[in-house]
């Protein structure tokens, strides 16, 4: 059972930028998000639910809209 709808896109944006997990975690923390490498990995693998605030922080870290984080196939 998938616990979130953005994990696939988070992983995609993360890979496309070539950032290690630690770098993305630091970026998120600088924005004010309480994130750890383990939480990030759980989000990307759909094993953890994501708060609305985390969605906003992730979109800011990647420089994309919140809508861009949602997989279109997941909503169909």
PQR file with spaces between the fields and no chain letter, atoms N, CA, C, O and H, PARSE charges and radii, in Angstrom:
ATOM       1  N    UNK     1       0.836   -1.185    0.000 -0.4000 1.5000
ATOM       2  CA   UNK     1       0.000    0.000    0.000 -0.0000 2.0000
ATOM       3  C    UNK     1       0.885    1.254    0.000  0.5500 1.7000
ATOM       4  O    UNK     1       1.762    1.403    0.850 -0.5500 1.4000
ATOM       5  N    UNK     2       0.648    2.132   -0.944 -0.4000 1.5000
ATOM       6  CA   UNK     2       1.398    3.383   -1.028 -0.0000 2.0000
ATOM       7  C    UNK     2       0.823    4.381   -0.023  0.5500 1.7000
ATOM       8  O    UNK     2      -0.387    4.602    0.028 -0.5500 1.4000
ATOM       9  H    UNK     2      -0.065    2.010   -1.634  0.4000 1.0000
ATOM      10  N    UNK     3       1.704    4.976    0.770 -0.4000 1.5000
ATOM      11  CA   UNK     3       1.268    5.923    1.790 -0.0000 2.0000
ATOM      12  C    UNK     3       1.326    7.377    1.335  0.5500 1.7000
ATOM      13  O    UNK     3       0.944    8.276    2.085 -0.5500 1.4000
ATOM      14  H    UNK     3       2.687    4.796    0.729  0.4000 1.0000
ATOM      15  N    UNK     4       1.804    7.618    0.103 -0.4000 1.5000
ATOM      16  CA   UNK     4       1.782    8.975   -0.443 -0.0000 2.0000
ATOM      17  C    UNK     4       1.704    8.904   -1.963  0.5500 1.7000
ATOM      18  O    UNK     4       1.931    7.853   -2.562 -0.5500 1.4000
ATOM      19  H    UNK     4       2.114    6.888   -0.506  0.4000 1.0000
ATOM      20  N    UNK     5       1.382   10.031   -2.572 -0.4000 1.5000
ATOM      21  CA   UNK     5       1.232   10.084   -4.029 -0.0000 2.0000
ATOM      22  C    UNK     5       2.376   10.815   -4.720  0.5500 1.7000
ATOM      23  O    UNK     5       2.360   10.972   -5.941 -0.5500 1.4000
ATOM      24  H    UNK     5       1.198   10.885   -2.086  0.4000 1.0000
ATOM      25  N    UNK     6       3.372   11.263   -3.954 -0.4000 1.5000
ATOM      26  CA   UNK     6       4.437   12.055   -4.576 -0.0000 2.0000
ATOM      27  C    UNK     6       5.798   11.377   -4.575  0.5500 1.7000
ATOM      28  O    UNK     6       6.748   11.910   -5.148 -0.5500 1.4000
ATOM      29  H    UNK     6       3.385   11.135   -2.962  0.4000 1.0000
ATOM      30  N    UNK     7       5.911   10.230   -3.953 -0.4000 1.5000
ATOM      31  CA   UNK     7       7.212    9.576   -3.802 -0.0000 2.0000
ATOM      32  C    UNK     7       7.958    9.365   -5.108  0.5500 1.7000
ATOM      33  O    UNK     7       9.164    9.601   -5.181 -0.5500 1.4000
ATOM      34  H    UNK     7       5.139    9.798   -3.487  0.4000 1.0000
ATOM      35  N    UNK     8       7.255    8.926   -6.129 -0.4000 1.5000
ATOM      36  CA   UNK     8       7.888    8.667   -7.422 -0.0000 2.0000
ATOM      37  C    UNK     8       8.460    9.944   -8.020  0.5500 1.7000
ATOM      38  O    UNK     8       9.581    9.950   -8.529 -0.5500 1.4000
ATOM      39  H    UNK     8       6.275    8.735   -6.070  0.4000 1.0000
ATOM      40  N    UNK     9       7.687   11.028   -7.957 -0.4000 1.5000
ATOM      41  CA   UNK     9       8.160   12.299   -8.510 -0.0000 2.0000
ATOM      42  C    UNK     9       9.295   12.890   -7.665  0.5500 1.7000
ATOM      43  O    UNK     9      10.227   13.478   -8.214 -0.5500 1.4000
ATOM      44  H    UNK     9       6.776   11.024   -7.544  0.4000 1.0000
ATOM      45  N    UNK    10       9.227   12.741   -6.350 -0.4000 1.5000
ATOM      46  CA   UNK    10      10.317   13.221   -5.501 -0.0000 2.0000
ATOM      47  C    UNK    10      11.607   12.505   -5.890  0.5500 1.7000
ATOM      48  O    UNK    10      12.653   13.136   -6.043 -0.5500 1.4000
ATOM      49  H    UNK    10       8.470   12.263   -5.904  0.4000 1.0000
ATOM      50  N    UNK    11      11.529   11.191   -6.048 -0.4000 1.5000
ATOM      51  CA   UNK    11      12.706   10.414   -6.444 -0.0000 2.0000
ATOM      52  C    UNK    11      13.203   10.848   -7.827  0.5500 1.7000
ATOM      53  O    UNK    11      14.409   10.947   -8.053 -0.5500 1.4000
ATOM      54  H    UNK    11      10.679   10.678   -5.924  0.4000 1.0000
ATOM      55  N    UNK    12      12.283   11.102   -8.738 -0.4000 1.5000
ATOM      56  CA   UNK    12      12.654   11.520  -10.097 -0.0000 2.0000
ATOM      57  C    UNK    12      13.378   12.861  -10.083  0.5500 1.7000
ATOM      58  O    UNK    12      14.442   12.995  -10.686 -0.5500 1.4000
ATOM      59  H    UNK    12      11.303   11.021   -8.555  0.4000 1.0000
ATOM      60  N    UNK    13      12.808   13.858   -9.396 -0.4000 1.5000
ATOM      61  CA   UNK    13      13.441   15.173   -9.321 -0.0000 2.0000
ATOM      62  C    UNK    13      14.784   15.075   -8.592  0.5500 1.7000
ATOM      63  O    UNK    13      15.751   15.739   -8.965 -0.5500 1.4000
ATOM      64  H    UNK    13      11.943   13.749   -8.906  0.4000 1.0000
ATOM      65  N    UNK    14      14.830   14.260   -7.572 -0.4000 1.5000
ATOM      66  CA   UNK    14      16.049   14.073   -6.789 -0.0000 2.0000
ATOM      67  C    UNK    14      17.161   13.482   -7.668  0.5500 1.7000
ATOM      68  O    UNK    14      18.278   13.998   -7.683 -0.5500 1.4000
ATOM      69  H    UNK    14      14.044   13.721   -7.269  0.4000 1.0000
ATOM      70  N    UNK    15      16.864   12.421   -8.385 -0.4000 1.5000
ATOM      71  CA   UNK    15      17.846   11.776   -9.276 -0.0000 2.0000
ATOM      72  C    UNK    15      18.289   12.717  -10.394  0.5500 1.7000
ATOM      73  O    UNK    15      19.474   12.788  -10.718 -0.5500 1.4000
ATOM      74  H    UNK    15      15.956   12.001   -8.373  0.4000 1.0000
ATOM      75  N    UNK    16      17.332   13.439  -10.982 -0.4000 1.5000
ATOM      76  CA   UNK    16      17.656   14.292  -12.125 -0.0000 2.0000
ATOM      77  C    UNK    16      18.616   15.424  -11.745  0.5500 1.7000
ATOM      78  O    UNK    16      19.327   15.951  -12.600 -0.5500 1.4000
ATOM      79  H    UNK    16      16.369   13.380  -10.718  0.4000 1.0000
ATOM      80  N    UNK    17      18.633   15.791  -10.474 -0.4000 1.5000
ATOM      81  CA   UNK    17      19.537   16.844  -10.029 -0.0000 2.0000
ATOM      82  C    UNK    17      20.878   16.286   -9.556  0.5500 1.7000
ATOM      83  O    UNK    17      21.834   17.037   -9.363 -0.5500 1.4000
ATOM      84  H    UNK    17      18.055   15.363   -9.780  0.4000 1.0000
ATOM      85  N    UNK    18      20.943   14.974   -9.372 -0.4000 1.5000
ATOM      86  CA   UNK    18      22.192   14.343   -8.960 -0.0000 2.0000
ATOM      87  C    UNK    18      22.611   14.660   -7.531  0.5500 1.7000
ATOM      88  O    UNK    18      23.789   14.557   -7.190 -0.5500 1.4000
ATOM      89  H    UNK    18      20.166   14.364   -9.529  0.4000 1.0000
ATOM      90  N    UNK    19      21.648   15.047   -6.695 -0.4000 1.5000
ATOM      91  CA   UNK    19      21.963   15.386   -5.309 -0.0000 2.0000
ATOM      92  C    UNK    19      21.987   14.127   -4.449  0.5500 1.7000
ATOM      93  O    UNK    19      21.068   13.313   -4.532 -0.5500 1.4000
ATOM      94  H    UNK    19      20.691   15.132   -6.972  0.4000 1.0000
ATOM      95  N    UNK    20      23.022   13.949   -3.623 -0.4000 1.5000
ATOM      96  CA   UNK    20      22.966   12.874   -2.626 -0.0000 2.0000
ATOM      97  C    UNK    20      21.832   13.180   -1.635  0.5500 1.7000
ATOM      98  O    UNK    20      21.419   14.331   -1.494 -0.5500 1.4000
ATOM      99  H    UNK    20      23.769   14.611   -3.556  0.4000 1.0000
ATOM     100  N    UNK    21      21.333   12.137   -0.951 -0.4000 1.5000
ATOM     101  CA   UNK    21      20.252   12.350    0.015 -0.0000 2.0000
ATOM     102  C    UNK    21      20.621   13.435    1.022  0.5500 1.7000
ATOM     103  O    UNK    21      19.790   14.268    1.383 -0.5500 1.4000
ATOM     104  H    UNK    21      21.669   11.202   -1.065  0.4000 1.0000
ATOM     105  N    UNK    22      21.875   13.417    1.472 -0.4000 1.5000
ATOM     106  CA   UNK    22      22.297   14.411    2.459 -0.0000 2.0000
ATOM     107  C    UNK    22      22.172   15.833    1.962  0.5500 1.7000
ATOM     108  O    UNK    22      21.798   16.721    2.729 -0.5500 1.4000
ATOM     109  H    UNK    22      22.550   12.740    1.178  0.4000 1.0000
ATOM     110  N    UNK    23      22.476   16.072    0.695 -0.4000 1.5000
ATOM     111  CA   UNK    23      22.370   17.425    0.141 -0.0000 2.0000
ATOM     112  C    UNK    23      20.924   17.904    0.101  0.5500 1.7000
ATOM     113  O    UNK    23      20.635   19.049    0.449 -0.5500 1.4000
ATOM     114  H    UNK    23      22.780   15.351    0.073  0.4000 1.0000
ATOM     115  N    UNK    24      20.019   17.030   -0.320 -0.4000 1.5000
ATOM     116  CA   UNK    24      18.608   17.418   -0.358 -0.0000 2.0000
ATOM     117  C    UNK    24      18.086   17.650    1.055  0.5500 1.7000
ATOM     118  O    UNK    24      17.318   18.584    1.287 -0.5500 1.4000
ATOM     119  H    UNK    24      20.253   16.100   -0.603  0.4000 1.0000
ATOM     120  N    UNK    25      18.493   16.816    1.992 -0.4000 1.5000
ATOM     121  CA   UNK    25      18.068   16.989    3.388 -0.0000 2.0000
ATOM     122  C    UNK    25      18.542   18.348    3.908  0.5500 1.7000
ATOM     123  O    UNK    25      17.784   19.051    4.576 -0.5500 1.4000
ATOM     124  H    UNK    25      19.117   16.057    1.804  0.4000 1.0000
ATOM     125  N    UNK    26      19.784   18.721    3.611 -0.4000 1.5000
ATOM     126  CA   UNK    26      20.300   20.028    4.054 -0.0000 2.0000
ATOM     127  C    UNK    26      19.484   21.157    3.433  0.5500 1.7000
ATOM     128  O    UNK    26      19.123   22.112    4.121 -0.5500 1.4000
ATOM     129  H    UNK    26      20.400   18.150    3.068  0.4000 1.0000
ATOM     130  N    UNK    27      19.194   21.056    2.144 -0.4000 1.5000
ATOM     131  CA   UNK    27      18.383   22.091    1.471 -0.0000 2.0000
ATOM     132  C    UNK    27      17.023   22.232    2.154  0.5500 1.7000
ATOM     133  O    UNK    27      16.550   23.344    2.390 -0.5500 1.4000
ATOM     134  H    UNK    27      19.487   20.281    1.585  0.4000 1.0000
ATOM     135  N    UNK    28      16.400   21.096    2.467 -0.4000 1.5000
ATOM     136  CA   UNK    28      15.095   21.127    3.117 -0.0000 2.0000
ATOM     137  C    UNK    28      15.186   21.722    4.514  0.5500 1.7000
ATOM     138  O    UNK    28      14.317   22.496    4.915 -0.5500 1.4000
ATOM     139  H    UNK    28      16.784   20.192    2.275  0.4000 1.0000
ATOM     140  N    UNK    29      16.210   21.375    5.245 -0.4000 1.5000
ATOM     141  CA   UNK    29      16.382   21.924    6.601 -0.0000 2.0000
ATOM     142  C    UNK    29      16.597   23.435    6.558  0.5500 1.7000
ATOM     143  O    UNK    29      16.087   24.162    7.410 -0.5500 1.4000
ATOM     144  H    UNK    29      16.916   20.746    4.919  0.4000 1.0000
ATOM     145  N    UNK    30      17.353   23.906    5.565 -0.4000 1.5000
ATOM     146  CA   UNK    30      17.565   25.351    5.437 -0.0000 2.0000
ATOM     147  C    UNK    30      16.259   26.089    5.152  0.5500 1.7000
ATOM     148  O    UNK    30      16.113   27.265    5.488 -0.5500 1.4000
ATOM     149  H    UNK    30      17.768   23.316    4.873  0.4000 1.0000
ATOM     150  N    UNK    31      15.318   25.389    4.534 -0.4000 1.5000
ATOM     151  CA   UNK    31      14.002   25.985    4.273 -0.0000 2.0000
ATOM     152  C    UNK    31      13.094   25.913    5.501  0.5500 1.7000
ATOM     153  O    UNK    31      12.032   26.534    5.523 -0.5500 1.4000
ATOM     154  H    UNK    31      15.437   24.434    4.261  0.4000 1.0000
ATOM     155  N    UNK    32      13.510   25.151    6.533 -0.4000 1.5000
ATOM     156  CA   UNK    32      12.716   25.033    7.754 -0.0000 2.0000
ATOM     157  C    UNK    32      12.013   23.703    7.911  0.5500 1.7000
ATOM     158  O    UNK    32      11.197   23.542    8.818 -0.5500 1.4000
ATOM     159  H    UNK    32      14.373   24.646    6.516  0.4000 1.0000
ATOM     160  N    UNK    33      12.308   22.756    7.056 -0.4000 1.5000
ATOM     161  CA   UNK    33      11.655   21.444    7.090 -0.0000 2.0000
ATOM     162  C    UNK    33      12.470   20.478    7.958  0.5500 1.7000
ATOM     163  O    UNK    33      13.683   20.357    7.781 -0.5500 1.4000
ATOM     164  H    UNK    33      12.971   22.887    6.319  0.4000 1.0000
ATOM     165  N    UNK    34      11.819   19.807    8.875 -0.4000 1.5000
ATOM     166  CA   UNK    34      12.465   18.791    9.705 -0.0000 2.0000
ATOM     167  C    UNK    34      12.530   17.502    8.892  0.5500 1.7000
ATOM     168  O    UNK    34      11.560   16.747    8.828 -0.5500 1.4000
ATOM     169  H    UNK    34      10.834   19.905    9.018  0.4000 1.0000
ATOM     170  N    UNK    35      13.675   17.262    8.279 -0.4000 1.5000
ATOM     171  CA   UNK    35      13.832   16.119    7.375 -0.0000 2.0000
ATOM     172  C    UNK    35      15.100   15.373    7.752  0.5500 1.7000
ATOM     173  O    UNK    35      16.080   15.973    8.193 -0.5500 1.4000
ATOM     174  H    UNK    35      14.463   17.876    8.331  0.4000 1.0000
ATOM     175  N    UNK    36      15.073   14.043    7.571 -0.4000 1.5000
ATOM     176  CA   UNK    36      16.254   13.204    7.752 -0.0000 2.0000
ATOM     177  C    UNK    36      16.415   12.359    6.490  0.5500 1.7000
ATOM     178  O    UNK    36      15.463   12.213    5.723 -0.5500 1.4000
ATOM     179  H    UNK    36      14.277   13.555    7.212  0.4000 1.0000
ATOM     180  N    UNK    37      17.609   11.801    6.265 -0.4000 1.5000
ATOM     181  CA   UNK    37      17.771   10.914    5.116 -0.0000 2.0000
ATOM     182  C    UNK    37      16.807    9.729    5.148  0.5500 1.7000
ATOM     183  O    UNK    37      16.314    9.302    4.103 -0.5500 1.4000
ATOM     184  H    UNK    37      18.382   11.920    6.888  0.4000 1.0000
ATOM     185  N    UNK    38      16.537    9.201    6.330 -0.4000 1.5000
ATOM     186  CA   UNK    38      15.617    8.066    6.451 -0.0000 2.0000
ATOM     187  C    UNK    38      14.196    8.467    6.065  0.5500 1.7000
ATOM     188  O    UNK    38      13.519    7.728    5.351 -0.5500 1.4000
ATOM     189  H    UNK    38      16.937    9.548    7.179  0.4000 1.0000
ATOM     190  N    UNK    39      13.742    9.620    6.525 -0.4000 1.5000
ATOM     191  CA   UNK    39      12.392   10.083    6.174 -0.0000 2.0000
ATOM     192  C    UNK    39      12.301   10.297    4.666  0.5500 1.7000
ATOM     193  O    UNK    39      11.318    9.901    4.041 -0.5500 1.4000
ATOM     194  H    UNK    39      14.292   10.221    7.105  0.4000 1.0000
ATOM     195  N    UNK    40      13.317   10.920    4.082 -0.4000 1.5000
ATOM     196  CA   UNK    40      13.318   11.161    2.640 -0.0000 2.0000
ATOM     197  C    UNK    40      13.236    9.839    1.871  0.5500 1.7000
ATOM     198  O    UNK    40      12.479    9.723    0.907 -0.5500 1.4000
ATOM     199  H    UNK    40      14.116   11.243    4.590  0.4000 1.0000
ATOM     200  N    UNK    41      14.006    8.860    2.296 -0.4000 1.5000
ATOM     201  CA   UNK    41      13.976    7.552    1.638 -0.0000 2.0000
ATOM     202  C    UNK    41      12.601    6.901    1.770  0.5500 1.7000
ATOM     203  O    UNK    41      12.119    6.278    0.824 -0.5500 1.4000
ATOM     204  H    UNK    41      14.621    8.954    3.079  0.4000 1.0000
ATOM     205  N    UNK    42      11.970    7.039    2.927 -0.4000 1.5000
ATOM     206  CA   UNK    42      10.634    6.476    3.131 -0.0000 2.0000
ATOM     207  C    UNK    42       9.594    7.178    2.261  0.5500 1.7000
ATOM     208  O    UNK    42       8.662    6.541    1.769 -0.5500 1.4000
ATOM     209  H    UNK    42      12.362    7.545    3.696  0.4000 1.0000
ATOM     210  N    UNK    43       9.753    8.494    2.071 -0.4000 1.5000
ATOM     211  CA   UNK    43       8.838    9.228    1.190 -0.0000 2.0000
ATOM     212  C    UNK    43       9.009    8.734   -0.244  0.5500 1.7000
ATOM     213  O    UNK    43       8.026    8.441   -0.925 -0.5500 1.4000
ATOM     214  H    UNK    43      10.509    9.011    2.470  0.4000 1.0000
ATOM     215  N    UNK    44      10.253    8.642   -0.699 -0.4000 1.5000
ATOM     216  CA   UNK    44      10.513    8.229   -2.077 -0.0000 2.0000
ATOM     217  C    UNK    44      10.031    6.808   -2.362  0.5500 1.7000
ATOM     218  O    UNK    44       9.660    6.493   -3.493 -0.5500 1.4000
ATOM     219  H    UNK    44      11.052    8.879   -0.146  0.4000 1.0000
ATOM     220  N    UNK    45      10.035    5.959   -1.353 -0.4000 1.5000
ATOM     221  CA   UNK    45       9.598    4.564   -1.544 -0.0000 2.0000
ATOM     222  C    UNK    45       8.137    4.361   -1.137  0.5500 1.7000
ATOM     223  O    UNK    45       7.680    3.224   -1.029 -0.5500 1.4000
ATOM     224  H    UNK    45      10.336    6.214   -0.435  0.4000 1.0000
ATOM     225  N    UNK    46       7.407    5.449   -0.912 -0.4000 1.5000
ATOM     226  CA   UNK    46       5.968    5.419   -0.586 -0.0000 2.0000
ATOM     227  C    UNK    46       5.668    4.734    0.741  0.5500 1.7000
ATOM     228  O    UNK    46       4.541    4.286    0.951 -0.5500 1.4000
ATOM     229  H    UNK    46       7.779    6.373   -1.000  0.4000 1.0000
ATOM     230  N    UNK    47       6.644    4.639    1.643 -0.4000 1.5000
ATOM     231  CA   UNK    47       6.420    3.963    2.927 -0.0000 2.0000
ATOM     232  C    UNK    47       6.049    4.935    4.034  0.5500 1.7000
ATOM     233  O    UNK    47       5.870    4.525    5.181 -0.5500 1.4000
ATOM     234  H    UNK    47       7.559    5.002    1.473  0.4000 1.0000
ATOM     235  N    UNK    48       5.932    6.221    3.707 -0.4000 1.5000
ATOM     236  CA   UNK    48       5.587    7.230    4.704 -0.0000 2.0000
ATOM     237  C    UNK    48       4.655    8.255    4.088  0.5500 1.7000
ATOM     238  O    UNK    48       4.832    8.681    2.947 -0.5500 1.4000
ATOM     239  H    UNK    48       6.078    6.554    2.775  0.4000 1.0000
ATOM     240  N    UNK    49       3.661    8.638    4.867 -0.4000 1.5000
ATOM     241  CA   UNK    49       2.771    9.716    4.437 -0.0000 2.0000
ATOM     242  C    UNK    49       3.556   11.029    4.470  0.5500 1.7000
ATOM     243  O    UNK    49       4.538   11.157    5.201 -0.5500 1.4000
ATOM     244  H    UNK    49       3.517    8.291    5.794  0.4000 1.0000
ATOM     245  N    UNK    50       3.113   11.998    3.674 -0.4000 1.5000
ATOM     246  CA   UNK    50       3.785   13.294    3.573 -0.0000 2.0000
ATOM     247  C    UNK    50       2.818   14.379    4.028  0.5500 1.7000
ATOM     248  O    UNK    50       1.657   14.396    3.619 -0.5500 1.4000
ATOM     249  H    UNK    50       2.316   11.895    3.080  0.4000 1.0000
ATOM     250  N    UNK    51       3.298   15.280    4.871 -0.4000 1.5000
ATOM     251  CA   UNK    51       2.434   16.374    5.315 -0.0000 2.0000
ATOM     252  C    UNK    51       2.322   17.428    4.220  0.5500 1.7000
ATOM     253  O    UNK    51       3.139   17.472    3.300 -0.5500 1.4000
ATOM     254  H    UNK    51       4.241   15.266    5.203  0.4000 1.0000
ATOM     255  N    UNK    52       1.322   18.260    4.327 -0.4000 1.5000
ATOM     256  CA   UNK    52       1.178   19.331    3.345 -0.0000 2.0000
ATOM     257  C    UNK    52       2.374   20.274    3.392  0.5500 1.7000
ATOM     258  O    UNK    52       2.816   20.763    2.352 -0.5500 1.4000
ATOM     259  H    UNK    52       0.658   18.224    5.074  0.4000 1.0000
ATOM     260  N    UNK    53       2.899   20.533    4.577 -0.4000 1.5000
ATOM     261  CA   UNK    53       4.067   21.406    4.694 -0.0000 2.0000
ATOM     262  C    UNK    53       5.280   20.784    4.003  0.5500 1.7000
ATOM     263  O    UNK    53       6.042   21.490    3.341 -0.5500 1.4000
ATOM     264  H    UNK    53       2.541   20.136    5.422  0.4000 1.0000
ATOM     265  N    UNK    54       5.467   19.472    4.148 -0.4000 1.5000
ATOM     266  CA   UNK    54       6.583   18.801    3.489 -0.0000 2.0000
ATOM     267  C    UNK    54       6.463   18.880    1.970  0.5500 1.7000
ATOM     268  O    UNK    54       7.470   19.021    1.275 -0.5500 1.4000
ATOM     269  H    UNK    54       4.849   18.899    4.685  0.4000 1.0000
ATOM     270  N    UNK    55       5.255   18.790    1.458 -0.4000 1.5000
ATOM     271  CA   UNK    55       5.041   18.911    0.017 -0.0000 2.0000
ATOM     272  C    UNK    55       5.504   20.288   -0.456  0.5500 1.7000
ATOM     273  O    UNK    55       6.179   20.405   -1.478 -0.5500 1.4000
ATOM     274  H    UNK    55       4.438   18.676    2.023  0.4000 1.0000
ATOM     275  N    UNK    56       5.143   21.314    0.283 -0.4000 1.5000
ATOM     276  CA   UNK    56       5.543   22.675   -0.078 -0.0000 2.0000
ATOM     277  C    UNK    56       7.065   22.822   -0.001  0.5500 1.7000
ATOM     278  O    UNK    56       7.676   23.387   -0.909 -0.5500 1.4000
ATOM     279  H    UNK    56       4.595   21.220    1.114  0.4000 1.0000
ATOM     280  N    UNK    57       7.679   22.321    1.070 -0.4000 1.5000
ATOM     281  CA   UNK    57       9.136   22.400    1.196 -0.0000 2.0000
ATOM     282  C    UNK    57       9.831   21.662    0.052  0.5500 1.7000
ATOM     283  O    UNK    57      10.804   22.170   -0.506 -0.5500 1.4000
ATOM     284  H    UNK    57       7.182   21.863    1.807  0.4000 1.0000
ATOM     285  N    UNK    58       9.348   20.483   -0.301 -0.4000 1.5000
ATOM     286  CA   UNK    58       9.946   19.721   -1.396 -0.0000 2.0000
ATOM     287  C    UNK    58       9.832   20.484   -2.718  0.5500 1.7000
ATOM     288  O    UNK    58      10.783   20.526   -3.498 -0.5500 1.4000
ATOM     289  H    UNK    58       8.558   20.071    0.152  0.4000 1.0000
ATOM     290  N    UNK    59       8.667   21.084   -2.966 -0.4000 1.5000
ATOM     291  CA   UNK    59       8.505   21.841   -4.213 -0.0000 2.0000
ATOM     292  C    UNK    59       9.470   23.030   -4.245  0.5500 1.7000
ATOM     293  O    UNK    59      10.035   23.342   -5.294 -0.5500 1.4000
ATOM     294  H    UNK    59       7.894   21.050   -2.332  0.4000 1.0000
ATOM     295  N    UNK    60       9.660   23.692   -3.103 -0.4000 1.5000
ATOM     296  CA   UNK    60      10.592   24.820   -3.037 -0.0000 2.0000
ATOM     297  C    UNK    60      12.030   24.348   -3.248  0.5500 1.7000
ATOM     298  O    UNK    60      12.795   24.994   -3.965 -0.5500 1.4000
ATOM     299  H    UNK    60       9.201   23.439   -2.251  0.4000 1.0000
ATOM     300  N    UNK    61      12.398   23.237   -2.636 -0.4000 1.5000
ATOM     301  CA   UNK    61      13.767   22.714   -2.773 -0.0000 2.0000
ATOM     302  C    UNK    61      14.087   22.360   -4.223  0.5500 1.7000
ATOM     303  O    UNK    61      15.200   22.592   -4.695 -0.5500 1.4000
ATOM     304  H    UNK    61      11.777   22.713   -2.054  0.4000 1.0000
ATOM     305  N    UNK    62      13.103   21.796   -4.927 -0.4000 1.5000
ATOM     306  CA   UNK    62      13.312   21.405   -6.322 -0.0000 2.0000
ATOM     307  C    UNK    62      13.049   22.543   -7.307  0.5500 1.7000
ATOM     308  O    UNK    62      13.419   22.444   -8.477 -0.5500 1.4000
ATOM     309  H    UNK    62      12.198   21.608   -4.544  0.4000 1.0000
ATOM     310  N    UNK    63      12.417   23.619   -6.847 -0.4000 1.5000
ATOM     311  CA   UNK    63      12.093   24.726   -7.740 -0.0000 2.0000
ATOM     312  C    UNK    63      10.992   24.387   -8.719  0.5500 1.7000
ATOM     313  O    UNK    63      11.004   24.834   -9.865 -0.5500 1.4000
ATOM     314  H    UNK    63      12.117   23.699   -5.896  0.4000 1.0000
ATOM     315  N    UNK    64      10.033   23.587   -8.257 -0.4000 1.5000
ATOM     316  CA   UNK    64       8.896   23.195   -9.092 -0.0000 2.0000
ATOM     317  C    UNK    64       7.607   23.534   -8.352  0.5500 1.7000
ATOM     318  O    UNK    64       7.637   23.848   -7.162 -0.5500 1.4000
ATOM     319  H    UNK    64      10.023   23.224   -7.326  0.4000 1.0000
ATOM     320  N    UNK    65       6.486   23.473   -9.045 -0.4000 1.5000
ATOM     321  CA   UNK    65       5.211   23.729   -8.384 -0.0000 2.0000
ATOM     322  C    UNK    65       4.787   22.492   -7.586  0.5500 1.7000
ATOM     323  O    UNK    65       5.251   21.382   -7.843 -0.5500 1.4000
ATOM     324  H    UNK    65       6.462   23.218  -10.011  0.4000 1.0000
ATOM     325  N    UNK    66       3.909   22.706   -6.631 -0.4000 1.5000
ATOM     326  CA   UNK    66       3.351   21.583   -5.865 -0.0000 2.0000
ATOM     327  C    UNK    66       2.683   20.600   -6.817  0.5500 1.7000
ATOM     328  O    UNK    66       2.814   19.386   -6.660 -0.5500 1.4000
ATOM     329  H    UNK    66       3.532   23.608   -6.423  0.4000 1.0000
ATOM     330  N    UNK    67       1.980   21.123   -7.786 -0.4000 1.5000
ATOM     331  CA   UNK    67       1.295   20.263   -8.765 -0.0000 2.0000
ATOM     332  C    UNK    67       2.278   19.346   -9.492  0.5500 1.7000
ATOM     333  O    UNK    67       1.946   18.201   -9.799 -0.5500 1.4000
ATOM     334  H    UNK    67       1.874   22.109   -7.913  0.4000 1.0000
ATOM     335  N    UNK    68       3.483   19.843   -9.767 -0.4000 1.5000
ATOM     336  CA   UNK    68       4.484   19.041  -10.466 -0.0000 2.0000
ATOM     337  C    UNK    68       4.913   17.810   -9.673  0.5500 1.7000
ATOM     338  O    UNK    68       5.404   16.842  -10.255 -0.5500 1.4000
ATOM     339  H    UNK    68       3.753   20.773   -9.517  0.4000 1.0000
ATOM     340  N    UNK    69       4.736   17.835   -8.357 -0.4000 1.5000
ATOM     341  CA   UNK    69       5.138   16.699   -7.523 -0.0000 2.0000
ATOM     342  C    UNK    69       4.150   15.541   -7.584  0.5500 1.7000
ATOM     343  O    UNK    69       4.489   14.412   -7.229 -0.5500 1.4000
ATOM     344  H    UNK    69       4.338   18.621   -7.885  0.4000 1.0000
ATOM     345  N    UNK    70       2.948   15.816   -8.027 -0.4000 1.5000
ATOM     346  CA   UNK    70       1.925   14.774   -8.062 -0.0000 2.0000
ATOM     347  C    UNK    70       1.940   14.039   -9.395  0.5500 1.7000
ATOM     348  O    UNK    70       1.925   14.651  -10.463 -0.5500 1.4000
ATOM     349  H    UNK    70       2.673   16.733   -8.315  0.4000 1.0000
ATOM     350  N    UNK    71       1.969   12.731   -9.307 -0.4000 1.5000
ATOM     351  CA   UNK    71       1.982   11.862  -10.492 -0.0000 2.0000
ATOM     352  C    UNK    71       0.569   11.834  -11.069  0.5500 1.7000
ATOM     353  O    UNK    71      -0.382   11.462  -10.382 -0.5500 1.4000
ATOM     354  H    UNK    71       1.980   12.235   -8.439  0.4000 1.0000
ATOM     355  N    UNK    72       0.440   12.223  -12.318 -0.4000 1.5000
ATOM     356  CA   UNK    72      -0.881   12.242  -12.958 -0.0000 2.0000
ATOM     357  C    UNK    72      -1.550   10.869  -12.925  0.5500 1.7000
ATOM     358  O    UNK    72      -2.758   10.773  -12.706 -0.5500 1.4000
ATOM     359  H    UNK    72       1.213   12.525  -12.877  0.4000 1.0000
ATOM     360  N    UNK    73      -0.781    9.817  -13.137 -0.4000 1.5000
ATOM     361  CA   UNK    73      -1.347    8.460  -13.159 -0.0000 2.0000
ATOM     362  C    UNK    73      -1.946    8.102  -11.808  0.5500 1.7000
ATOM     363  O    UNK    73      -2.908    7.337  -11.748 -0.5500 1.4000
ATOM     364  H    UNK    73       0.200    9.895  -13.314  0.4000 1.0000
ATOM     365  N    UNK    74      -1.396    8.641  -10.716 -0.4000 1.5000
ATOM     366  CA   UNK    74      -1.895    8.304   -9.388 -0.0000 2.0000
ATOM     367  C    UNK    74      -3.291    8.866   -9.144  0.5500 1.7000
ATOM     368  O    UNK    74      -4.043    8.331   -8.329 -0.5500 1.4000
ATOM     369  H    UNK    74      -0.615    9.263  -10.765  0.4000 1.0000
ATOM     370  N    UNK    75      -3.636    9.929   -9.838 -0.4000 1.5000
ATOM     371  CA   UNK    75      -4.941   10.542   -9.608 -0.0000 2.0000
ATOM     372  C    UNK    75      -6.022    9.984  -10.520  0.5500 1.7000
ATOM     373  O    UNK    75      -7.194   10.331  -10.373 -0.5500 1.4000
ATOM     374  H    UNK    75      -3.026   10.364  -10.500  0.4000 1.0000
ATOM     375  N    UNK    76      -5.649    9.134  -11.449 -0.4000 1.5000
ATOM     376  CA   UNK    76      -6.636    8.570  -12.387 -0.0000 2.0000
ATOM     377  C    UNK    76      -7.180    7.254  -11.912  0.5500 1.7000
ATOM     378  O    UNK    76      -8.016    6.653  -12.586 -0.5500 1.4000
ATOM     379  H    UNK    76      -4.698    8.852  -11.569  0.4000 1.0000
